[in-house]
């Protein structure tokens, strides 16, 4: 059971037919503000939301720090609230990477934003089950384990992969530590 399931029960999110740009109501408290985003507290935790994606006119929340009430955001953004706490998941030969935005599309590849990193992913390595297939798509990118490894997308949350950990362990062993 994910954050959205909890939010749906606890905060009354109303979702209709599953379109990614469908408006979704979210009950929040506004904690902080920057020129481009609000830090909001919701039933699933805290999250920075871009002002450009929040519709205050359709909700009941005042757009200022300390405001409480309902805001309206696109479904893809509400779905990402559930994905934020989940690292990349590997399923056999595929890796799922949450919270990806497709910035551009060429004939043979997608330029995507993963966290703060932009990269090109060949379309041949993107699975048909991916939520990111075209320019402008946002969601979970599903790619082959090979390309995920090449692009560093299957690293654990700490940002290091197993090979780096092994190399660090080898480097930490001095000549005096060798048994021969």
C-alpha atoms as a printed R data frame, in Angstrom:
    type eleno elety resid chain resno       x       y       z
1   ATOM     1    CA   UNK     A     1   0.000   0.000   0.000
2   ATOM     2    CA   UNK     A     2   1.508   3.330  -1.049
3   ATOM     3    CA   UNK     A     3   1.325   6.942  -0.033
4   ATOM     4    CA   UNK     A     4  -1.482   7.665  -2.477
5   ATOM     5    CA   UNK     A     5  -3.605   4.921  -0.949
6   ATOM     6    CA   UNK     A     6  -3.028   6.476   2.484
7   ATOM     7    CA   UNK     A     7  -3.658   9.974   1.146
8   ATOM     8    CA   UNK     A     8  -6.817   8.804  -0.585
9   ATOM     9    CA   UNK     A     9  -8.161   7.500   2.716
10  ATOM    10    CA   UNK     A    10  -6.760  10.158   5.046
11  ATOM    11    CA   UNK     A    11  -6.877  13.364   2.999
12  ATOM    12    CA   UNK     A    12  -9.657  12.751   0.536
13  ATOM    13    CA   UNK     A    13  -7.918  12.823  -2.831
14  ATOM    14    CA   UNK     A    14 -10.490  12.558  -5.550
15  ATOM    15    CA   UNK     A    15  -9.190  10.876  -8.703
16  ATOM    16    CA   UNK     A    16 -11.300  10.163 -11.730
17  ATOM    17    CA   UNK     A    17 -10.406   8.174 -14.811
18  ATOM    18    CA   UNK     A    18  -6.610   7.826 -14.712
19  ATOM    19    CA   UNK     A    19  -5.462  10.428 -17.221
20  ATOM    20    CA   UNK     A    20  -2.045  11.766 -16.275
21  ATOM    21    CA   UNK     A    21  -3.092  15.437 -16.523
22  ATOM    22    CA   UNK     A    22  -6.435  14.914 -14.797
23  ATOM    23    CA   UNK     A    23  -6.888  17.369 -11.892
24  ATOM    24    CA   UNK     A    24  -6.438  15.829  -8.461
25  ATOM    25    CA   UNK     A    25  -7.368  17.458  -5.145
26  ATOM    26    CA   UNK     A    26  -4.788  17.245  -2.368
27  ATOM    27    CA   UNK     A    27  -5.213  18.494   1.193
28  ATOM    28    CA   UNK     A    28  -2.069  20.381   2.261
29  ATOM    29    CA   UNK     A    29  -0.451  22.848   4.643
30  ATOM    30    CA   UNK     A    30   1.997  25.272   3.010
31  ATOM    31    CA   UNK     A    31   5.245  25.272   5.006
32  ATOM    32    CA   UNK     A    32   7.714  27.299   2.888
33  ATOM    33    CA   UNK     A    33   7.821  29.242  -0.338
34  ATOM    34    CA   UNK     A    34  10.422  30.089  -2.987
35  ATOM    35    CA   UNK     A    35   9.798  32.126  -6.130
36  ATOM    36    CA   UNK     A    36   8.995  28.919  -8.044
37  ATOM    37    CA   UNK     A    37   7.756  26.354  -5.518
38  ATOM    38    CA   UNK     A    38   5.916  25.634  -2.278
39  ATOM    39    CA   UNK     A    39   6.980  23.113   0.358
40  ATOM    40    CA   UNK     A    40   3.725  21.450   1.358
41  ATOM    41    CA   UNK     A    41   2.861  18.967   4.053
42  ATOM    42    CA   UNK     A    42   0.328  16.326   3.041
43  ATOM    43    CA   UNK     A    43  -0.844  13.028   4.492
44  ATOM    44    CA   UNK     A    44   2.098  11.202   2.897
45  ATOM    45    CA   UNK     A    45   4.798  13.602   4.101
46  ATOM    46    CA   UNK     A    46   6.409  16.800   2.841
47  ATOM    47    CA   UNK     A    47   7.168  17.675  -0.767
48  ATOM    48    CA   UNK     A    48   8.263  20.664  -2.851
49  ATOM    49    CA   UNK     A    49   5.665  21.326  -5.553
50  ATOM    50    CA   UNK     A    50   6.254  23.663  -8.505
51  ATOM    51    CA   UNK     A    51   3.924  26.675  -8.430
52  ATOM    52    CA   UNK     A    52   3.362  26.235 -12.164
53  ATOM    53    CA   UNK     A    53   1.566  22.927 -11.469
54  ATOM    54    CA   UNK     A    54  -0.681  24.098  -8.609
55  ATOM    55    CA   UNK     A    55  -4.182  25.376  -9.329
56  ATOM    56    CA   UNK     A    56  -5.223  27.427  -6.318
57  ATOM    57    CA   UNK     A    57  -8.349  28.799  -8.044
58  ATOM    58    CA   UNK     A    58 -10.015  25.367  -8.038
59  ATOM    59    CA   UNK     A    59  -9.004  24.551  -4.456
60  ATOM    60    CA   UNK     A    60  -9.613  26.046  -1.030
61  ATOM    61    CA   UNK     A    61  -6.026  26.746   0.089
62  ATOM    62    CA   UNK     A    62  -4.583  30.262   0.394
63  ATOM    63    CA   UNK     A    63  -1.379  30.515  -1.678
64  ATOM    64    CA   UNK     A    64   0.805  31.702   1.207
65  ATOM    65    CA   UNK     A    65   2.947  30.181   3.952
66  ATOM    66    CA   UNK     A    66   0.677  28.874   6.691
67  ATOM    67    CA   UNK     A    67  -2.195  28.310   4.279
68  ATOM    68    CA   UNK     A    68  -4.213  25.115   4.750
69  ATOM    69    CA   UNK     A    69  -6.754  23.478   2.536
70  ATOM    70    CA   UNK     A    70  -7.128  21.778  -0.818
71  ATOM    71    CA   UNK     A    71  -4.954  22.441  -3.857
72  ATOM    72    CA   UNK     A    72  -5.447  20.975  -7.311
73  ATOM    73    CA   UNK     A    73  -2.489  19.357  -9.078
74  ATOM    74    CA   UNK     A    74  -2.147  17.099 -12.154
75  ATOM    75    CA   UNK     A    75  -2.495  13.369 -11.582
76  ATOM    76    CA   UNK     A    76   1.095  12.657 -12.715
77  ATOM    77    CA   UNK     A    77   2.333  14.905  -9.904
78  ATOM    78    CA   UNK     A    78   0.036  13.256  -7.357
79  ATOM    79    CA   UNK     A    79   1.257   9.846  -8.551
80  ATOM    80    CA   UNK     A    80   4.859  10.982  -8.067
81  ATOM    81    CA   UNK     A    81   4.135  11.618  -4.368
82  ATOM    82    CA   UNK     A    82   3.872   7.845  -4.025
83  ATOM    83    CA   UNK     A    83   6.979   7.175  -6.130
84  ATOM    84    CA   UNK     A    84   9.296   9.680  -4.428
85  ATOM    85    CA   UNK     A    85  10.198   7.433  -1.538
86  ATOM    86    CA   UNK     A    86  10.866   4.427  -3.746
87  ATOM    87    CA   UNK     A    87  14.315   3.743  -5.241
88  ATOM    88    CA   UNK     A    88  14.753   2.259  -8.702
89  ATOM    89    CA   UNK     A    89  13.314  -1.257  -8.782
90  ATOM    90    CA   UNK     A    90  14.816  -4.080 -10.784
91  ATOM    91    CA   UNK     A    91  12.494  -6.697 -12.215
92  ATOM    92    CA   UNK     A    92  14.417  -9.461 -13.981
93  ATOM    93    CA   UNK     A    93  16.004  -7.742 -16.963
94  ATOM    94    CA   UNK     A    94  14.209  -4.425 -16.468
95  ATOM    95    CA   UNK     A    95  14.727  -1.471 -14.127
96  ATOM    96    CA   UNK     A    96  11.943   0.972 -13.169
97  ATOM    97    CA   UNK     A    97  13.012   4.533 -12.366
98  ATOM    98    CA   UNK     A    98  10.325   6.739 -10.782
99  ATOM    99    CA   UNK     A    99   9.868  10.507 -11.290
100 ATOM   100    CA   UNK     A   100  11.345  10.810 -14.779
101 ATOM   101    CA   UNK     A   101  10.479  13.614 -17.208
102 ATOM   102    CA   UNK     A   102  11.036  13.340 -20.962
103 ATOM   103    CA   UNK     A   103  12.528  16.649 -22.101
104 ATOM   104    CA   UNK     A   104  13.005  15.896 -25.773
105 ATOM   105    CA   UNK     A   105  12.537  13.117 -28.302
106 ATOM   106    CA   UNK     A   106  14.616  12.268 -31.342
107 ATOM   107    CA   UNK     A   107  14.002   9.525 -33.857
108 ATOM   108    CA   UNK     A   108  16.157   7.079 -31.904
109 ATOM   109    CA   UNK     A   109  16.257   8.280 -28.284
110 ATOM   110    CA   UNK     A   110  14.584  10.201 -25.466
111 ATOM   111    CA   UNK     A   111  16.336  12.920 -23.492
112 ATOM   112    CA   UNK     A   112  15.122  12.477 -19.930
113 ATOM   113    CA   UNK     A   113  15.547  14.184 -16.594
114 ATOM   114    CA   UNK     A   114  16.240  11.783 -13.725
115 ATOM   115    CA   UNK     A   115  16.527  13.742 -10.505
116 ATOM   116    CA   UNK     A   116  18.783  16.604 -11.541
117 ATOM   117    CA   UNK     A   117  20.619  14.660 -14.249
118 ATOM   118    CA   UNK     A   118  19.777  14.880 -17.972
119 ATOM   119    CA   UNK     A   119  20.626  11.927 -20.190
120 ATOM   120    CA   UNK     A   120  19.728  10.350 -23.532
121 ATOM   121    CA   UNK     A   121  18.192   6.850 -23.441
122 ATOM   122    CA   UNK     A   122  17.991   4.839 -26.691
123 ATOM   123    CA   UNK     A   123  14.392   3.931 -27.538
124 ATOM   124    CA   UNK     A   124  15.525   0.341 -28.138
125 ATOM   125    CA   UNK     A   125  16.301   0.112 -24.404
126 ATOM   126    CA   UNK     A   126  12.957   1.529 -23.208
127 ATOM   127    CA   UNK     A   127  10.286  -1.063 -22.472
128 ATOM   128    CA   UNK     A   128   6.744  -0.740 -23.906
129 ATOM   129    CA   UNK     A   129   5.394  -0.889 -20.329
130 ATOM   130    CA   UNK     A   130   7.254   2.344 -19.505
131 ATOM   131    CA   UNK     A   131   5.233   5.358 -18.392
132 ATOM   132    CA   UNK     A   132   7.723   7.565 -20.236
133 ATOM   133    CA   UNK     A   133   7.673   6.935 -23.985
134 ATOM   134    CA   UNK     A   134   7.243  10.311 -25.682
135 ATOM   135    CA   UNK     A   135   8.265  13.965 -25.438
136 ATOM   136    CA   UNK     A   136   6.580  15.556 -22.408
137 ATOM   137    CA   UNK     A   137   5.778  12.273 -20.641
138 ATOM   138    CA   UNK     A   138   6.306  12.144 -16.864
139 ATOM   139    CA   UNK     A   139   6.276   9.071 -14.683
140 ATOM   140    CA   UNK     A   140   8.146   5.811 -14.223
141 ATOM   141    CA   UNK     A   141  10.712   4.981 -16.894
142 ATOM   142    CA   UNK     A   142  11.195   1.238 -17.492
143 ATOM   143    CA   UNK     A   143  14.477   0.351 -19.212
144 ATOM   144    CA   UNK     A   144  16.746  -2.648 -19.701
145 ATOM   145    CA   UNK     A   145  19.052  -3.494 -16.822
146 ATOM   146    CA   UNK     A   146  21.989  -3.021 -19.205
147 ATOM   147    CA   UNK     A   147  21.240   0.643 -20.027
148 ATOM   148    CA   UNK     A   148  20.352   1.310 -16.384
149 ATOM   149    CA   UNK     A   149  23.816   0.054 -15.442
150 ATOM   150    CA   UNK     A   150  25.503   2.069 -18.201
151 ATOM   151    CA   UNK     A   151  23.739   5.262 -17.124
152 ATOM   152    CA   UNK     A   152  24.114   4.618 -13.387
153 ATOM   153    CA   UNK     A   153  20.355   4.349 -12.860
154 ATOM   154    CA   UNK     A   154  20.382   1.181 -10.778
155 ATOM   155    CA   UNK     A   155  22.545   2.525  -7.952
156 ATOM   156    CA   UNK     A   156  21.229   2.326  -4.413
157 ATOM   157    CA   UNK     A   157  19.984   5.495  -2.699
158 ATOM   158    CA   UNK     A   158  23.474   6.350  -1.444
159 ATOM   159    CA   UNK     A   159  24.672   6.834  -5.008
160 ATOM   160    CA   UNK     A   160  27.321   4.081  -4.972
161 ATOM   161    CA   UNK     A   161  27.103   0.813  -6.813
162 ATOM   162    CA   UNK     A   162  28.552  -2.542  -5.740
163 ATOM   163    CA   UNK     A   163  31.620  -2.176  -8.008
164 ATOM   164    CA   UNK     A   164  32.528   1.143  -6.322
165 ATOM   165    CA   UNK     A   165  32.142  -0.477  -2.901
166 ATOM   166    CA   UNK     A   166  34.448  -3.353  -3.946
167 ATOM   167    CA   UNK     A   167  37.016  -0.894  -5.344
168 ATOM   168    CA   UNK     A   168  36.925   1.105  -2.100
169 ATOM   169    CA   UNK     A   169  37.454  -2.084  -0.091
170 ATOM   170    CA   UNK     A   170  40.458  -3.044  -2.246
171 ATOM   171    CA   UNK     A   171  41.932   0.466  -1.949
172 ATOM   172    CA   UNK     A   172  41.607   0.375   1.842
173 ATOM   173    CA   UNK     A   173  43.836  -2.714   2.107
174 ATOM   174    CA   UNK     A   174  47.496  -1.681   2.455
175 ATOM   175    CA   UNK     A   175  50.540  -3.751   1.530
176 ATOM   176    CA   UNK     A   176  51.181  -4.466   5.223
177 ATOM   177    CA   UNK     A   177  47.701  -6.007   5.448
178 ATOM   178    CA   UNK     A   178  48.368  -8.705   2.834
179 ATOM   179    CA   UNK     A   179  48.732 -12.241   4.273
180 ATOM   180    CA   UNK     A   180  51.836 -13.107   2.210
